[in-house]
Amino acid sequence: MDTTPPGPRPLAWGRHYVAVEPTHFRVDYAMNPFMDPADQPDPQLALRQWHALVRTLERLGARVDVVPQRADAPDMVFAMNLGLAVERPDGRRHVVLSHMRHPERRMETASAQRWFEDRGATTSSVGRDGVGAHLEAGDAFAFGGELVVGHGPRTDELALKHLATDLGVTVRGLRTTHPGMYHLDLAFCPLDARRAIVCPAALDAESAALLLDLVPEPLVVSEEEALTTFCANSVVVGRTVVMPACPERVRARLEAWGFEVVVVDVSQFHKAGGSVRCLTNPVDVRLGRDLAPAPAAGAEQR
């Protein structure tokens, strides 16, 4: 009997990204434990690192569309949080715009809305200008036909109900509690149809157990691994995992599963608390393919 684990069943999404060129990237404030205005990134090195990441994604066959960075929005480079983009079955794109928790980032939404709408996308929001529920798209992932959404430090639980209704999908809520993993994308990285990198330490006990049950084959990383290497803040293009760093134990598991690991240095962006996933926003998640319609009423939150 062959006991060799099956190879990857690649994600259908993750081949088209939006990114923001870091022409005005800096650390002006401290809204997470990584940020210190006294420890500024090297702007030229950050720009070279970003371009190397984009070249890597394009070499792997992904498309990357570039949004200009506002001079007054130093964190706009973390494009994952511009909004949650989905493709409708007919190919039209819709973006649920982020409603940032911190006012220092809210000006990004207006620029993102114009950019997406100029390219034919429709947009909606769960709140704006400090009124209504907060939603930051770095908390939301398609996995197992559901939209898995973290809520706590940046996204309000109320936003999950809005997402379920707006998109007509099942939303699976997870409570994030770790101050250093304030977005789910720092603790969760879907790898294929059955596997994901998971850091349970980012969540409360109930949500950690729920996530481990949700992922048939989790690659569990420790709090230390997640915080010091940002290894869960990675992206996947087919069978290749693009990572900011990869502990040897993690690499061995990924390669045993049939993945290729490509490490790209984005260390300048770690000074602001973001890495590979934060810098890239997948815009090819498709309703009806990657996110199943919610049963009966057409929208459900769990």
C-alpha positions in Angstrom: 0.0 0.0 0.0 1.4 3.4 -1.0 1.5 5.7 2.1 3.2 8.6 0.3 1.2 11.7 1.0 -0.6 13.2 -2.1 1.1 16.1 -3.8 -0.4 19.6 -3.8 -3.8 20.3 -5.3 -2.9 23.9 -6.2 -5.0 26.8 -5.3 -7.0 28.2 -8.2 -6.3 31.7 -7.0 -3.0 33.5 -6.3 -2.0 34.2 -9.9 -3.0 37.8 -10.1 -2.0 40.4 -7.5 -2.3 44.1 -6.9 0.8 45.7 -5.2 1.8 49.3 -4.3 5.3 50.5 -5.2 7.0 51.8 -2.0 7.9 55.2 -3.3 6.8 56.8 0.0 7.3 54.0 2.5 8.5 55.0 6.0 7.5 54.5 9.6 5.7 57.6 10.8 3.9 56.1 13.8 3.6 52.9 15.9 0.4 51.0 15.4 1.9 47.6 16.0 4.7 46.1 18.1 7.1 46.1 15.1 7.0 49.8 14.3 9.4 52.3 15.8 9.8 55.7 14.1 13.4 55.8 15.4 14.2 52.7 13.3 13.5 53.8 9.7 13.7 51.5 6.7 16.3 52.2 4.0 14.1 53.6 1.2 16.3 52.5 -1.7 16.8 49.0 -0.2 13.1 48.7 0.4 12.4 49.6 -3.3 15.0 47.0 -4.5 13.4 44.3 -2.2 9.9 45.1 -3.5 11.0 45.0 -7.1 12.7 41.6 -6.5 9.5 40.3 -5.0 7.5 41.5 -8.0 10.0 39.9 -10.4 9.8 36.6 -8.5 6.0 36.5 -8.7 6.1 37.3 -12.5 8.8 34.7 -13.1 6.5 32.2 -11.5 3.7 33.1 -13.9 1.7 35.6 -11.7 0.5 38.9 -12.9 1.1 42.0 -10.7 -0.7 45.2 -11.3 0.8 48.3 -9.6 -1.1 51.0 -7.7 0.7 54.3 -7.1 1.4 55.1 -3.5 0.1 58.3 -1.9 2.8 60.5 -0.4 0.7 60.9 2.8 0.1 57.1 3.2 3.4 55.4 4.2 1.6 52.1 4.9 -0.2 51.9 1.6 2.5 49.7 0.4 0.8 46.9 2.3 -1.7 46.4 -0.5 -3.3 43.3 1.1 -5.3 45.8 3.2 -6.7 47.9 0.4 -9.8 45.7 0.1 -11.1 42.2 -0.4 -11.4 41.5 -4.1 -13.5 38.7 -5.7 -14.4 37.8 -9.3 -18.0 37.1 -10.0 -18.8 34.0 -12.1 -19.2 36.2 -15.2 -15.7 37.6 -14.7 -16.7 41.0 -13.3 -14.6 42.1 -10.3 -16.0 43.4 -7.0 -14.0 44.8 -4.1 -15.2 45.2 -0.6 -13.0 48.1 0.5 -11.2 48.1 3.8 -12.4 50.4 6.6 -9.1 50.8 8.5 -9.1 50.7 12.3 -6.5 53.5 12.5 -7.3 56.9 11.0 -3.7 57.2 9.8 -4.5 54.6 7.0 -8.0 55.6 6.0 -7.0 57.9 3.2 -5.8 54.8 1.3 -9.4 53.6 0.8 -10.4 56.5 -1.4 -7.4 56.0 -3.7 -8.0 52.3 -3.9 -11.7 52.8 -4.7 -10.8 55.1 -7.6 -8.1 52.8 -8.9 -10.4 49.7 -8.9 -13.4 51.5 -10.3 -11.3 53.0 -13.1 -10.6 49.4 -14.1 -14.2 48.4 -14.2 -14.6 46.9 -10.7 -17.6 47.6 -8.5 -17.0 48.5 -4.9 -18.8 48.4 -1.6 -17.9 48.9 2.1 -18.9 47.9 5.5 -18.1 51.3 7.0 -16.0 54.3 6.2 -14.4 57.5 7.7 -14.6 56.0 11.2 -18.3 55.2 11.0 -19.6 51.6 10.9 -17.8 48.3 11.2 -14.0 48.1 10.7 -12.7 45.7 8.1 -9.1 45.1 7.1 -8.7 42.7 4.2 -5.5 41.1 5.6 -7.9 39.3 7.9 -9.8 37.5 5.1 -9.0 34.3 3.1 -10.8 31.9 0.9 -10.3 28.3 2.1 -12.4 25.2 1.8 -15.1 27.1 0.0 -15.6 29.5 2.8 -14.4 32.9 3.6 -12.2 32.6 6.8 -12.0 36.0 8.6 -10.1 37.0 11.7 -11.7 39.6 14.0 -10.2 41.4 17.0 -7.4 43.9 16.8 -8.3 45.3 13.3 -11.5 43.8 12.0 -14.8 44.0 13.9 -16.9 40.9 14.3 -19.9 42.9 12.9 -18.0 43.1 9.6 -18.4 39.4 9.1 -22.2 39.7 8.8 -21.8 42.4 6.2 -19.4 40.3 4.2 -21.7 37.3 4.3 -24.6 39.3 3.1 -22.7 41.4 0.5 -21.0 38.4 -1.1 -23.5 35.6 -0.5 -21.0 33.3 1.0 -20.4 31.5 4.3 -18.0 33.4 6.6 -16.1 31.5 9.2 -15.0 33.9 12.0 -11.9 33.5 14.1 -11.0 35.7 17.1 -7.4 36.9 16.9 -5.9 38.0 20.2 -2.1 38.3 19.8 -0.8 41.9 19.6 2.0 40.9 17.2 -0.3 39.0 14.9 -3.0 41.6 14.5 -4.0 40.4 11.0 -4.9 36.8 10.2 -2.4 36.9 7.3 0.4 36.9 9.9 -0.8 33.5 11.3 -2.6 31.7 8.4 -1.4 30.9 4.8 -3.5 28.6 2.6 -1.2 26.4 0.6 -3.6 24.2 -1.4 -7.0 22.6 -1.1 -6.1 20.7 2.1 -3.1 22.4 3.6 -2.2 25.7 5.3 0.4 27.2 7.5 -1.2 27.9 10.9 0.0 29.7 14.0 -2.5 28.8 16.8 -0.9 31.3 19.2 -2.5 34.1 17.3 -6.0 33.1 18.2 -8.0 32.4 21.3 -8.3 28.8 22.3 -11.7 28.2 20.7 -10.7 29.8 17.4 -7.3 28.0 17.3 -9.1 24.6 17.7 -11.7 25.6 15.0 -8.9 26.5 12.5 -7.0 23.3 13.2 -10.2 21.4 12.5 -10.9 23.4 9.4 -7.5 22.6 7.8 -7.2 18.8 7.1 -3.4 19.0 7.0 -2.1 22.0 8.9 1.6 23.0 9.1 1.7 24.3 12.6 4.2 27.0 13.4 5.1 28.4 16.8 4.7 31.9 18.0 8.4 32.4 17.8 8.6 31.2 14.2 5.7 33.4 13.1 7.0 36.5 14.8 10.7 36.2 14.0 10.5 34.9 10.4 7.1 36.1 9.2 6.9 32.6 7.5 3.1 32.5 7.7 2.9 35.8 5.8 3.7 34.1 2.5 2.0 33.7 -0.9 1.6 30.6 -3.1 1.7 30.5 -6.9 0.8 27.0 -8.0 3.3 24.7 -6.3 5.7 27.4 -5.2 5.6 29.1 -1.8 7.2 32.6 -1.8 8.4 33.3 1.7 10.3 36.0 3.5 12.2 33.3 5.5 11.7 29.6 6.0 12.7 27.6 9.1 14.3 24.3 8.1 11.6 22.3 9.8 9.0 24.2 7.8 11.0 23.8 4.5 11.3 20.1 5.1 7.5 19.7 5.5 6.7 21.8 2.5 9.1 20.0 0.2 7.9 16.6 1.5 4.4 17.7 0.4 5.8 18.6 -3.1 6.1 22.4 -2.8 9.0 24.4 -3.9 10.2 27.1 -1.5 11.5 30.5 -2.8 12.8 32.9 -0.2 12.7 36.6 -1.0 14.2 39.2 1.3 11.7 41.8 2.3 13.3 42.6 5.7 12.9 46.4 5.3 9.1 46.0 5.4 9.3 43.9 8.6 10.1 47.2 10.4 6.5 48.2 9.8 5.1 44.8 10.7 4.4 43.4 7.2 5.9 40.9 4.8 5.3 39.1 1.5 1.5 38.6 1.9 1.0 42.0 3.3 2.7 43.5 0.2 0.5 41.6 -2.3 -3.3 41.5 -2.6 -4.7 38.5 -4.6 -7.6 39.7 -6.9 -8.5 36.4 -8.5 -10.5 34.7 -5.8 -13.7 33.6 -7.7 -17.2 33.3 -6.4 -18.6 29.9 -7.1 -15.1 28.4 -7.6 -13.1 29.3 -4.5 -16.1 30.6 -2.4 -19.2 28.5 -2.5 -22.6 30.2 -2.3 -24.0 30.1 1.2 -26.9 27.6 1.6 -30.5 28.5 1.7 -30.7 32.2 2.6 -27.7 32.9 0.4 -25.4 34.3 3.2 -24.3 32.8 6.5 -21.9 33.7 9.3 -20.5 31.1 11.6 
